[in-house]
Amino acid sequence: MSTRNSTSVRRLIAIGLAALIGLATGTTRAEDALDEIARFRQQMADDNPAELWETRGEAAWHEADGPKHVSLEQCDLGMGPGVVAGSFARLPRWFADARQVMDLEQRLVWCMMTQQGMSREAAEENHFGDGGKRSRLEALAAWIAGQSRGMPVDVPASHPEEQRMLALGERMFYYRAGRHDFSCATCHSGDKQRVRLQAVPNLTDPKDARRAWTTWPAYRISQGEVRTMQNRMNDCLRQQRMPEVGFGSELVTALSMYMAHQAQGGIVDAPSLKR
């Protein structure tokens, strides 16, 4: 990371501490600090380290790999073989060849298996970049999402299976379970809610849903990694004390379909920068 980025990260930490003090004292300084964080993220956007992931993702797309030793250049992300620009803005969606509604990572895994000849285990290897090992899937997701930057989200859920997944996603959004009897809606259905310093979007409000959905994948400053919405949802479910879901599960796809549909018309601004 550049010296400028290192200085910027230290400044963001200082701003966060100021906001925590504001929260503790009940003053308006927390709101001021959150506004400052938003301005700071905008200023730092030109130096977003996610660019490094995008570069790696583009290289991975063109690299011959797997038992068949072919690239992903003929992978159909929904707009025809090899068409990347604009594809992320239209996901999740129904894929007739797989007979399944898929999000980006599910589709990439499918292409790795069917076109490159990989096993599912090899395709999904280190999918969340844990243990200090960088994830190829997250790099690919960062680059592909970046190719839709500035384009509107277009997930109309017109296919019967897309409608089924949308209904399932909405049901799961409000479904309460786990030790704490939480649902997604517990945190994400009210205005001006906050978990510690982090402002929590109201995903029932299209304005908030657009702002949330369109900014993932994102570079997490606190983790020094690019994370995807699959990762974000996995972490939310963990915090709800829900049973761990498998990577690319129908549950996560359904929730993604609900979020994307709520964000319809929002402008893709990923990969973005998060705390």
C-alpha positions, 0 to 999 in steps of 0.5 A: 500500500502506498504511503498516501494510503497508509496515512489515509488509513491512520486518519480514518482510524482517528476519525473512527475513534472520534465518532466512538467518543461521540457515541459514548458521550451522546453528543452530535460529534458521532454524526459529524464523524460519520459524515466525515468518514463518508467524505473521506471515503470519497476522497480516497476512492482514487487510491482504492487498493481494490484496484490490485484485486481487479488487476489480478482478477483480469489476469485470472480471467485470461489465464489458461487453468484447470485440467482442460487448460483453458481460460474463462474467456468463453464463460457466459455471465448472462450476456453471451460468452465472454461478455463481461461489461454490464454483466454484474449489474444483471446478476443474480439471474436464471441460467438455462444451461445450469437450470439455476438462478446464480449470483456472480460467484456461483456462475464463476464456479460453474464455468470453472467446473464445466469449461476448465474441468475443475472439481467443485473443491478446486473451483471454490478453494479459499473462496473467502481469502482466509488464512492470509491466502488471496482468493481468486474468486474475490479477485475475479468478482472485483474485476467483473464488478468493476466492468459494470461501474456506472451502469444501472442495476437491472434485475427484474426477476421476470423468469419464474425461477427468479420470482421464486428466489425473490419470494424466498429471499424476502421470506428469509429476510424477515425469518427470525431464528438462531439463539438471538431470534434475529432476522436480517430485518432486525438490523436492516429494516429501520432508519438511522440504525447503527451497530457500534460505529457502523451505520446500518442500511435500511434494506426495505428502503430502495435508496438505502438498498441501492447504496448497499448493493451497488458498493459490493464487492468492496475493499475492507480497510479493517481486513486489508482484503476485498470482500464480496456480498457472499462474504458479507452475508456469511458474516451476517448469518454468523452474527445471527448465530445461524447455522453456517451455510455452504458457499453458493447456497440457495439461501444466499442466492435468494437473499442476494436476489431480494437485495438486488431487486430492492436496489433496482435502478441503482448505479454500480459503484463497485468495488468500493471502499469500506471500513 
